[in-house]
């Protein structure tokens, strides 16, 4: 989210010109420049896109929207936290001071306007009246360095939780090292990630929940836009195999708190459905293993650099 880094290919030069650049675009969000910059905010990323010898996009829709003129590929990202050790649900709940029979709804990831945390809190309020005895488990830090709005969003979320009378239902871990995040996820019965802009494989928090076998309730992905064959690399050359559909997650419309509450009630009462979602999520996460991603990335680098590789 810094405009300056987009000028790097032009700023770094040697006696022979400049090094070749391959840029990975996690998303296509634009940086803040100055008040009322408007369409000018898109210029830095377009500059980086045009100056790069190759571009990797973690979301196929972003690749299509960017319309790169040079070499480009879709390569998803894997879990932000990989499973460690043998799962121990009882120990995880004991560390978090959560009763063994509570229904635990996990939220993992930074808090920003696209994550739908307000929808989750509204659904939780509905569960207070007609739902299981539950706890909301907020895992990890709520603020990241790349988005300054996270701090304001986190403050708004805490204020809303207080207004809705949810304080006693919420467990916050704060920042934890990755192995502790992994151990804490074992305490969850489900994960609720009601993204306002739809689920995407660029969400490492979502893939983390899949990898840990936590059943997920989320929102449908944006309309599918498969990259053209020239933009596909093995083992991600069959984009249809990586869909986030009803087989891997329970889906609700963005912003629909009532539907989210219904899904959570249904999952609390249906252990078989939770197991099926957990199994399918794990299978998807295995196809997003970091060694596969690393191999695809190295292969794309070689294809861009040619004999120099």
N, C-alpha and C positions, 0 to 999 in steps of 0.2 A: 504493500500500500504506500510505497514511497515513489514519487515521480523520478527522483534522481537515479535510482537503480536502473530505470529503463533506458538511460543514456549510456550505460556501461559499455556496450559494444563500440560506441564512438569515442569514449573517454580513454579506453585502454588500447594503446597502439604501441607497436614496436617498430624497429627499423625496416621490417619487412611488411608493414601494414598493421594488421591487428590479428589477434588470435581468433579462431573460429568459435562461435557461440551456439550452444544449444540451450534453449530456455524451456523450463517446465512451468506451465500455467496451471496452478491449483484451481483457479477460477478466473472469471473475467471482471471482477469488481474493479472499480476505478478509484484512484487516490483523490484525496482532497487537495485542491490547488489554492484557490482563493474564493471569496464569496462570489456567488453568481457566475462561476466558471462555466456552468452548463456543459455543452457538448465538448468543450476543451478538455474536460477531465478524461475523455477517452483517448486523447492524443498520446500520452506517454506509453500506454500499453500497445497502441498501434505502432509506435516507433520501435519498441522492443520486438514486436512481432515481425516487422519488416527487416530489422537489422540482424535477426537471428538466422543462422544457417540451417537450423532445425528447431522444431517446436514439439513439445510433448504436452498433451492435454489430458487431465485426469477425468474429465467428463466428456462423453461423446457429443453432447449438445453444444458444449463450448467450442469444440473443434469445428463443428458445422457453422456456428455463429461467427467465429473468428475469420473464416474463409482465408486460411493461410495460403500464400502463393508458393512458398518453398516446401521443403520436406517437413512432414508433420505426422504424428501418430497419436492414437489414443492408447494410453497405458494407465489403468486404474491404480489406486493406492491401496495398501493393505491396512491391517489393524494398527491403530496407534499404540495399543498395548497387546502383547501376545500372552497367551495363557502360560502360567508358570506353576509348577508343582501339581500335586493331586488336589482336586477340589475338596474342600472341607466346609460344608455349609454351616454346621453347628459352630465351628470355631470362628467363622467369619461373622456370624450374627452375635456371638458372644463379644467379639472385639468391638462391634458397633453398638452394643447394648440394645439389640432388637430381639423381641420375644420370638421363640421358635415357631409359634403358630401364626404370626403376623404375615399378611400378604404384602410383599415388598416390591414396590414399583421404583425402578432405578431410572435416573436421568444422568447421562454422562456427556460431558462436553461443555465448552464455554457457553456463556449466556449472551446471545445477541438477538436482534429483532427477528432473525429468520428461524430461530429454533422452536418457536411456539410454546415457550414455557408458560405463558399466560393461559394458553389453552389447557395445558396439563393441570395447572392450579384450579381452573374452573371445573375441570372434570373431577378433580379430587374433592372439591366442595360437594359435588353431586354424590360422590361415594360416601360422604359423611352421613347422608340421609338413608340411602339404600345401597349399601355395599358391604364388603368384608372389612374386618379390622385390618387396616393397612398402614404402611409407612411409606413416605416418599424419601428415597435415598438419593441425595445429590452427591455425585462422585467427582472428586478432583477440584481443581481451581476453577472459578467461574469467570476469570478474566484472562485474556491473552494479550500479547503485546502488539498484534497486528491490527486490532480493531479497537480504537479508543472508546467506542460506544458501549463496549461490554460492561464497563464499570457502571454506567448509568442504568443499563438494562438490569444488572444484578440488583441494584438498589431498588428499582421499581418492582422487581419480582419479590423481594423480601417485604416490601410495603404491602403488596397485594396479598401475600400469604398471611400477613398479620390481619388484614381486613377480612379475609375469608375464614379466619379462625383455624388456620392449619399449622400453627407453630409447633404444637405438640405431636404432630404427625410427621414432621420433617426431621431427617437426620442428614447433616452436612459433614462430609469428611474433610473439606478443605483440600489443599494440595497434598498429593501423595506421590511417592515414587512409583514407577510403573509396576513393579512386582506387588505392591500393596493395593494398587487399583485392581489388578488381576484377582487378588485374593478377596477383595471386597465385593467384586461383581458376583462371586459365588453366592452371596447372600440374597441376591435378587430372584424373584419369581418371574418378573417380566421387566422389560425396559420400555419406557414411553418416550418416543422421540417424534413429536408431531410437527415436523418442519413446515413452515409456512410456504416454502418454495419447492416442496417435494423431496422425497428421499433421493439420495445420489450416492454413488460409490466413491465420490470424492470426500464423503463424510467418514473420516477414519474412526470417529466415535461409534458410528453405526456398524461399521465392519468389525470393530472391537467387540461389540455385543454379540454379533453373529459368531465370531471366533470363540467366544466363551460359552456358547450354547444358551444364551439368554433369549427367550422368546421376545420378539420385538413388535410393538404397535407403532406404526408410523404412517406417513402420508404417501400417496402414489407418486411415482417419479413423473417428471415432466414428460410430455409426449416423446416417444422414442424417435431418435434421429440417428440411425446407424451410420458410422463413418463409411466412406467409400473404400473399396478394396485396397487402394494405394495407401491408405492411412491405417491399415490393420497390421499388427505384428503378432507372431506367435508368443505365448499361447492364448492371446486375447483376440484371435482372428475370427471368433464366432460370438459377436456381441449379444446375440439372443440368449446365450448360455449364462449371462450375467444379469438377467432381469431381476428387479425387486418386485415380486408379485405376491399373490395370496399364498403361494406355496412357502415363501420364506418369511412373510410378515403379515400380521393383521393390519389391514389398511383402513384409514378413515380420511374424510375430506379435510383439507387444511382449515383450521379454526373451528372445527365442529367438536366442541367440548362434550356435548351430550353423546355423540357417537363414540368418542374416546372412553367416556365413563362406561358405556354399554360394553365395549370390547374388553375393558379391564374386568368388569363383572363376569362376563362370559368366560374369560380365561381363568379367573380365580376359581370358577366352578368346574372347569374342564381340564384336568391334568393331561388327558390324552392329546388335546389340541396343543397344549404347551410343549409336550414332548415332541410332537411332529414338527412344530415351528423350530424348536431348538435343533433338531436333527437336520432340517433343511438349511437353516442358517449356517450351521457348522460346515456343511458340504459346500456352500457358496464361499465361505471364508477360506476353505482349503484351496480353492482355485485362485484366491487372491493372496497366496503366500508370498512373502517378500523375496525369497529366492527366485520365484517365477518372474516377479516384477523387476528384480535386478537383472535377470537374464534378458528380458525384453528390452530394458533400457540400454544395456550394453550393446545388444544387437542393433538397436536404432542408432546409437552413436557410431557404430562401425559403418552402417549404411550411409550416414551423413559424411563421415570423415574419409571413407574410402581407404586408399592405401596408406594414408597418414595414421590410421588407427593402429 
